[in-house]
Amino acid sequence: MASVKDNILSILRVEFLINEDAAKNWRFIVFIVFLAIVMIASSQKADRKVYRIAQLKKEVIALRSSFVATRKKVEKLKLESSVIAAVDKMGLTTSKETPIAIVKK
């Protein structure tokens, strides 16, 4: 039986890659390297997606605040007092008579 010391020395000397059964070991090592490359690529892709999500969240916040500001401005412009002030500048005045409904038969 091989001792623990002999096993450790054989691993340090990389004998498992140069003995007769090395083909199995090389296939396994290539497979592990391939899996490591796939793992690194997928983690980088996930990181890019996380960064893009953060960027889009900032953009949504900015657009939402712009929307709220624009909506507030439009609501202010729709007020009757704002409309009357804008029309007075054009020289128009409000009618003193009530409007008449025209019905088509």
NUTORLO-674358 format. One line per field, with one value per atom (N, C-alpha, C): residue number from 0; residue in one letter; atom name; x, y, z. Coordinates in nm, 4 decimals, decimal comma, always signed. Atoms other than C-alpha are relative to their C-alpha. Example, Ala and Ser with C-alpha at 12.3 -4.5 7.8 and 13.67 -1.06 7.14 Angstrom:
<recs>
nr	c(0|0|0|1|1|1)
rest	c(A|A|A|S|S|S)
atom	c(N|CA|C|N|CA|C)
x	c(+0,0890|+1,2300|+0,0900|-0,0820|+1,3670|-0,0770)
y	c(-0,1190|-0,4500|+0,1200|-0,1190|-0,1060|+0,1090)
z	c(+0,0000|+0,7800|+0,0000|-0,0060|+0,7140|+0,0730)
</recs>
This chain:
<recs>
nr	c(0|0|0|1|1|1|2|2|2|3|3|3|4|4|4|5|5|5|6|6|6|7|7|7|8|8|8|9|9|9|10|10|10|11|11|11|12|12|12|13|13|13|14|14|14|15|15|15|16|16|16|17|17|17|18|18|18|19|19|19|20|20|20|21|21|21|22|22|22|23|23|23|24|24|24|25|25|25|26|26|26|27|27|27|28|28|28|29|29|29|30|30|30|31|31|31|32|32|32|33|33|33|34|34|34|35|35|35|36|36|36|37|37|37|38|38|38|39|39|39|40|40|40|41|41|41|42|42|42|43|43|43|44|44|44|45|45|45|46|46|46|47|47|47|48|48|48|49|49|49|50|50|50|51|51|51|52|52|52|53|53|53|54|54|54|55|55|55|56|56|56|57|57|57|58|58|58|59|59|59|60|60|60|61|61|61|62|62|62|63|63|63|64|64|64|65|65|65|66|66|66|67|67|67|68|68|68|69|69|69|70|70|70|71|71|71|72|72|72|73|73|73|74|74|74|75|75|75|76|76|76|77|77|77|78|78|78|79|79|79|80|80|80|81|81|81|82|82|82|83|83|83|84|84|84|85|85|85|86|86|86|87|87|87|88|88|88|89|89|89|90|90|90|91|91|91|92|92|92|93|93|93|94|94|94|95|95|95|96|96|96|97|97|97|98|98|98|99|99|99|100|100|100|101|101|101|102|102|102|103|103|103|104|104|104)
rest	c(M|M|M|A|A|A|S|S|S|V|V|V|K|K|K|D|D|D|N|N|N|I|I|I|L|L|L|S|S|S|I|I|I|L|L|L|R|R|R|V|V|V|E|E|E|F|F|F|L|L|L|I|I|I|N|N|N|E|E|E|D|D|D|A|A|A|A|A|A|K|K|K|N|N|N|W|W|W|R|R|R|F|F|F|I|I|I|V|V|V|F|F|F|I|I|I|V|V|V|F|F|F|L|L|L|A|A|A|I|I|I|V|V|V|M|M|M|I|I|I|A|A|A|S|S|S|S|S|S|Q|Q|Q|K|K|K|A|A|A|D|D|D|R|R|R|K|K|K|V|V|V|Y|Y|Y|R|R|R|I|I|I|A|A|A|Q|Q|Q|L|L|L|K|K|K|K|K|K|E|E|E|V|V|V|I|I|I|A|A|A|L|L|L|R|R|R|S|S|S|S|S|S|F|F|F|V|V|V|A|A|A|T|T|T|R|R|R|K|K|K|K|K|K|V|V|V|E|E|E|K|K|K|L|L|L|K|K|K|L|L|L|E|E|E|S|S|S|S|S|S|V|V|V|I|I|I|A|A|A|A|A|A|V|V|V|D|D|D|K|K|K|M|M|M|G|G|G|L|L|L|T|T|T|T|T|T|S|S|S|K|K|K|E|E|E|T|T|T|P|P|P|I|I|I|A|A|A|I|I|I|V|V|V|K|K|K|K|K|K)
atom	c(N|CA|C|N|CA|C|N|CA|C|N|CA|C|N|CA|C|N|CA|C|N|CA|C|N|CA|C|N|CA|C|N|CA|C|N|CA|C|N|CA|C|N|CA|C|N|CA|C|N|CA|C|N|CA|C|N|CA|C|N|CA|C|N|CA|C|N|CA|C|N|CA|C|N|CA|C|N|CA|C|N|CA|C|N|CA|C|N|CA|C|N|CA|C|N|CA|C|N|CA|C|N|CA|C|N|CA|C|N|CA|C|N|CA|C|N|CA|C|N|CA|C|N|CA|C|N|CA|C|N|CA|C|N|CA|C|N|CA|C|N|CA|C|N|CA|C|N|CA|C|N|CA|C|N|CA|C|N|CA|C|N|CA|C|N|CA|C|N|CA|C|N|CA|C|N|CA|C|N|CA|C|N|CA|C|N|CA|C|N|CA|C|N|CA|C|N|CA|C|N|CA|C|N|CA|C|N|CA|C|N|CA|C|N|CA|C|N|CA|C|N|CA|C|N|CA|C|N|CA|C|N|CA|C|N|CA|C|N|CA|C|N|CA|C|N|CA|C|N|CA|C|N|CA|C|N|CA|C|N|CA|C|N|CA|C|N|CA|C|N|CA|C|N|CA|C|N|CA|C|N|CA|C|N|CA|C|N|CA|C|N|CA|C|N|CA|C|N|CA|C|N|CA|C|N|CA|C|N|CA|C|N|CA|C|N|CA|C|N|CA|C|N|CA|C|N|CA|C|N|CA|C|N|CA|C|N|CA|C|N|CA|C|N|CA|C|N|CA|C|N|CA|C|N|CA|C|N|CA|C|N|CA|C|N|CA|C)
x	c(+0,0829|+0,0000|+0,0870|-0,0742|+0,1128|-0,0390|+0,0261|+0,1434|-0,0542|+0,0539|-0,0106|+0,1101|-0,1124|+0,3327|+0,0294|-0,0243|+0,3824|-0,1097|+0,1110|+0,0385|+0,0158|-0,0186|+0,1091|+0,1160|-0,1154|+0,4494|-0,0341|+0,0360|+0,2993|-0,0893|+0,0834|+0,0412|+0,0870|-0,0881|+0,3113|+0,0895|-0,0837|+0,5204|-0,0841|+0,0942|+0,2138|+0,0124|-0,0128|+0,2575|-0,1308|+0,1291|-0,1138|-0,0231|+0,0139|-0,0674|+0,0970|-0,0991|+0,2248|+0,0033|-0,0001|+0,1465|-0,0869|+0,0726|-0,0343|-0,1463|+0,1421|-0,3832|-0,0205|+0,0052|-0,3146|-0,1082|+0,1001|-0,5613|-0,1320|+0,1231|-0,8556|+0,0134|-0,0219|-0,7070|+0,0011|-0,0051|-0,6381|-0,1398|+0,1371|-0,9965|-0,0777|+0,0685|-1,1237|+0,0464|-0,0544|-0,8944|-0,0518|+0,0532|-1,0032|-0,1471|+0,1409|-1,3657|-0,0164|+0,0056|-1,3068|+0,0352|-0,0384|-1,1324|-0,1141|+0,1151|-1,4245|-0,1125|+0,1040|-1,6719|+0,0367|-0,0440|-1,4643|-0,0185|+0,0163|-1,4660|-0,1477|+0,1440|-1,8442|-0,0514|+0,0439|-1,8923|+0,0427|-0,0495|-1,6769|-0,0802|+0,0759|-1,8589|-0,1417|+0,1373|-2,2028|-0,0059|+0,0006|-2,1100|+0,0238|-0,0215|-1,9804|-0,1266|+0,1250|-2,3017|-0,1037|+0,0929|-2,5040|+0,0371|-0,0441|-2,2941|-0,0404|+0,0403|-2,3600|-0,1498|+0,1450|-2,7336|-0,0347|+0,0252|-2,7266|+0,0333|-0,0387|-2,5435|-0,1041|+0,1003|-2,7959|-0,1312|+0,1227|-3,0883|+0,0120|-0,0210|-2,9407|-0,0070|+0,0014|-2,8907|-0,1431|+0,1380|-3,2501|-0,0863|+0,0754|-3,3839|+0,0244|-0,0299|-3,2050|-0,0740|+0,0688|-3,3509|-0,1501|+0,1429|-3,7024|-0,0307|+0,0204|-3,6678|+0,0046|-0,0114|-3,5549|-0,1214|+0,1158|-3,8367|-0,1274|+0,1182|-4,0951|-0,0061|+0,0002|-3,9876|-0,0295|+0,0302|-3,9965|-0,1493|+0,1432|-4,3478|-0,0827|+0,0750|-4,4684|+0,0094|-0,0166|-4,3241|-0,0816|+0,0758|-4,4819|-0,1500|+0,1425|-4,8187|-0,0446|+0,0316|-4,8099|-0,0134|+0,0037|-4,7354|-0,1262|+0,1202|-5,0206|-0,1249|+0,1154|-5,2683|-0,0119|+0,0010|-5,1692|-0,0482|+0,0422|-5,2174|-0,1477|+0,1401|-5,5638|-0,0951|+0,0872|-5,6962|-0,0665|+0,0771|-5,9651|+0,0695|-0,0679|-5,7697|+0,1198|-0,1142|-5,4633|-0,0473|+0,0534|-5,6754|-0,0488|+0,0499|-5,8441|+0,1163|-0,1157|-5,5058|+0,0655|-0,0618|-5,3685|-0,0870|+0,0918|-5,6786|-0,0051|+0,0000|-5,6757|+0,1186|-0,1177|-5,3276|-0,0241|+0,0321|-5,4736|-0,1076|+0,1033|-5,7412|-0,1394|+0,1315|-6,0288|-0,0516|+0,0603|-6,2726|-0,1004|+0,0991|-6,5101|-0,1385|+0,1360|-6,8711|-0,0844|+0,0880|-7,1309|-0,1276|+0,1199|-7,4090|+0,0326|-0,0198|-7,4573|-0,0009|-0,0054|-7,3797|-0,1335|+0,1238|-7,6658|+0,0393|-0,0272|-7,6710|-0,0713|+0,0588|-7,7326|-0,0202|+0,0340|-7,9103|-0,0406|+0,0322|-7,9277|-0,1009|+0,1046|-8,2426|+0,0180)
y	c(-0,1186|+0,0000|+0,1245|-0,1251|+0,3441|+0,0867|-0,0841|+0,5831|+0,1359|-0,1327|+0,9265|+0,0887|-0,0810|+1,0795|-0,0292|+0,0380|+0,8853|+0,0571|-0,0543|+0,9924|+0,1498|-0,1446|+1,3578|+0,0312|-0,0227|+1,3366|-0,0295|+0,0319|+1,1716|+0,1099|-0,1114|+1,4506|+0,1217|-0,1150|+1,7176|-0,0174|+0,0270|+1,5504|-0,0086|+0,0050|+1,5475|-0,1323|+0,1322|+1,1766|-0,0475|+0,0432|+1,1373|+0,0496|-0,0487|+1,3291|-0,0651|+0,0592|+1,1273|-0,1523|+0,1473|+0,7651|-0,0563|+0,0662|+0,5108|+0,0430|-0,0374|+0,6150|+0,1508|-0,1464|+0,9842|+0,0517|-0,0460|+1,0055|+0,0313|-0,0259|+0,9751|+0,1297|-0,1187|+1,2397|+0,1271|-0,1178|+1,4795|+0,0383|-0,0280|+1,4447|+0,0695|-0,0588|+1,5237|+0,1440|-0,1344|+1,8259|+0,0952|-0,0837|+1,9609|+0,0296|-0,0204|+1,9112|+0,1034|-0,0949|+2,1010|+0,1413|-0,1308|+2,3855|+0,0568|-0,0439|+2,4024|+0,0499|-0,0430|+2,4222|+0,1322|-0,1252|+2,6971|+0,1172|-0,1061|+2,9004|+0,0340|-0,0238|+2,8575|+0,0751|-0,0653|+2,9609|+0,1471|-0,1380|+3,2733|+0,0826|-0,0725|+3,3718|+0,0294|-0,0227|+3,3260|+0,1005|-0,0975|+3,5234|+0,1418|-0,1319|+3,8109|+0,0489|-0,0365|+3,8045|+0,0437|-0,0376|+3,8155|+0,1361|-0,1310|+4,1082|+0,1118|-0,1009|+4,2972|+0,0274|-0,0180|+4,2362|+0,0779|-0,0725|+4,3587|+0,1478|-0,1391|+4,6745|+0,0687|-0,0564|+4,7308|+0,0260|-0,0185|+4,6836|+0,1232|-0,1179|+4,9427|+0,1276|-0,1160|+5,1822|+0,0323|-0,0214|+5,1337|+0,0501|-0,0495|+5,1881|+0,1489|-0,1432|+5,5237|+0,0782|-0,0667|+5,6143|+0,0080|+0,0003|+5,5155|+0,1068|-0,1014|+5,7358|+0,1407|-0,1311|+6,0308|+0,0294|-0,0198|+5,9803|+0,0203|-0,0159|+5,9452|+0,1411|-0,1356|+6,2736|+0,1027|-0,0887|+6,4428|-0,0040|+0,0157|+6,3037|+0,0748|-0,0666|+6,4300|+0,1518|-0,1446|+6,7773|+0,0503|-0,0406|+6,7941|-0,0051|+0,0118|+6,6734|+0,1149|-0,1116|+6,9365|+0,1301|-0,1206|+7,2077|+0,0032|+0,0070|+7,0901|+0,0258|-0,0237|+7,0825|+0,1480|-0,1434|+7,4387|+0,0806|-0,0702|+7,5485|-0,0214|+0,0295|+7,3864|+0,0777|-0,0742|+7,5963|+0,1149|-0,1044|+7,8437|+0,1352|-0,1290|+8,1348|+0,0131|-0,0047|+8,0429|+0,0226|-0,0151|+8,0147|+0,1436|-0,1374|+8,3496|+0,0983|-0,0894|+8,5181|-0,0080|+0,0155|+8,3742|+0,0620|-0,0540|+8,4759|+0,1522|-0,1462|+8,8302|+0,0639|-0,0532|+8,8788|+0,0104|-0,0016|+8,8061|+0,1034|-0,1006|+9,0710|-0,0579|+0,0636|+8,8267|+0,0090|-0,0029|+8,8429|-0,1131|+0,1056|+8,5955|+0,0540|-0,0389|+8,6023|+0,0190|-0,0256|+8,7456|-0,0844|+0,0809|+8,5320|-0,1474|+0,1457|+8,1629|-0,0639|+0,0650|+7,9290|-0,0672|+0,0636|+7,7895|-0,1320|+0,1309|+7,4200|-0,0110|+0,0191|+7,3447|-0,1496|+0,1417|+7,0149|-0,0248|+0,0356|+6,8584|-0,1134|+0,1025|+6,6582|-0,0895)
z	c(+0,0000|+0,0000|+0,0000|+0,0069|-0,0840|+0,1190|-0,1162|+0,2004|-0,0454|+0,0280|+0,2222|-0,0560|+0,0466|+0,1729|-0,1471|+0,1401|-0,1526|-0,0925|+0,0807|-0,2792|-0,0219|+0,0119|-0,2083|-0,0936|+0,0882|-0,3773|-0,1459|+0,1389|-0,6870|-0,0592|+0,0484|-0,7113|-0,0297|+0,0207|-0,6731|-0,1222|+0,1180|-0,9435|-0,1279|+0,1110|-1,1709|-0,0754|+0,0630|-1,2360|-0,0604|+0,0530|-1,3006|-0,1422|+0,1373|-1,6267|-0,0979|+0,0904|-1,7614|+0,0044|-0,0029|-1,6713|-0,1113|+0,1090|-1,8914|-0,0082|-0,0036|-1,7844|-0,0105|+0,0044|-1,8517|-0,0941|+0,0964|-2,1426|+0,0704|-0,0769|-1,9014|+0,0787|-0,0826|-1,6773|-0,0847|+0,0863|-1,9666|-0,0483|+0,0421|-2,0930|+0,1120|-0,1147|-1,7448|+0,0238|-0,0206|-1,7118|-0,1079|+0,1084|-2,0520|+0,0248|-0,0318|-1,9488|+0,1120|-0,1119|-1,6215|-0,0484|+0,0543|-1,8096|-0,0837|+0,0806|-2,0552|+0,0900|-0,0934|-1,7663|+0,0677|-0,0629|-1,6024|-0,0961|+0,0998|-1,9255|-0,0164|+0,0123|-1,9593|+0,1223|-0,1229|-1,5967|+0,0026|+0,0034|-1,6375|-0,1004|+0,1022|-1,9570|+0,0471|-0,0443|-1,8028|+0,1148|-0,1091|-1,4911|-0,0534|+0,0600|-1,7057|-0,0706|+0,0663|-1,9081|+0,1033|-0,1074|-1,5863|+0,0581|-0,0507|-1,4609|-0,0949|+0,0978|-1,7849|+0,0095|-0,0118|-1,7440|+0,1264|-0,1249|-1,3823|-0,0184|+0,0259|-1,4925|-0,0878|+0,0914|-1,7740|+0,0739|-0,0780|-1,5324|+0,0884|-0,0848|-1,2948|-0,0836|+0,0897|-1,5856|-0,0433|+0,0422|-1,7036|+0,1151|-0,1152|-1,3510|+0,0204|-0,0107|-1,3356|-0,1076|+0,1103|-1,6753|+0,0268|-0,0322|-1,5609|+0,1044|-0,1041|-1,2522|-0,0607|+0,0645|-1,4653|-0,0884|+0,0872|-1,7168|+0,0814|-0,0838|-1,4404|+0,0587|-0,0551|-1,2811|-0,1092|+0,1122|-1,6225|-0,0325|+0,0262|-1,6790|+0,1039|-0,1068|-1,3421|-0,0156|+0,0173|-1,4062|-0,1183|+0,1184|-1,7526|+0,0276|-0,0326|-1,6239|+0,0904|-0,0892|-1,3501|-0,0791|+0,0834|-1,6078|-0,0853|+0,0841|-1,8347|+0,0835|-0,0861|-1,5461|+0,0364|-0,0302|-1,4582|-0,1208|+0,1212|-1,8209|-0,0312|+0,0270|-1,8347|+0,0904|-0,0900|-1,5492|-0,0744|+0,0676|-1,6533|+0,0118|-0,0179|-1,5096|-0,0939|+0,0925|-1,7192|-0,1431|+0,1356|-2,0343|-0,0208|+0,0113|-1,9679|-0,0142|+0,0083|-1,9130|-0,1375|+0,1319|-2,2395|-0,1087|+0,1004|-2,4365|+0,0087|-0,0164|-2,2900|-0,0721|+0,0700|-2,4352|-0,1499|+0,1430|-2,7801|-0,0330|+0,0228|-2,7335|+0,0029|-0,0068|-2,6853|+0,1430|-0,1334|-2,3962|+0,0119|-0,0212|-2,2416|-0,0313|+0,0372|-2,3562|+0,1256|-0,1133|-2,1216|-0,0105|+0,0234|-2,2752|+0,0166|-0,0128|-2,2049|-0,1384|+0,1310|-2,4906|-0,0351|+0,0491|-2,7043|-0,0646|+0,0585|-2,7942|-0,1330|+0,1334|-3,1617|-0,0178|+0,0142|-3,2192|-0,1444|+0,1386|-3,5656|+0,0019|+0,0044|-3,6451|-0,1175)
</recs>
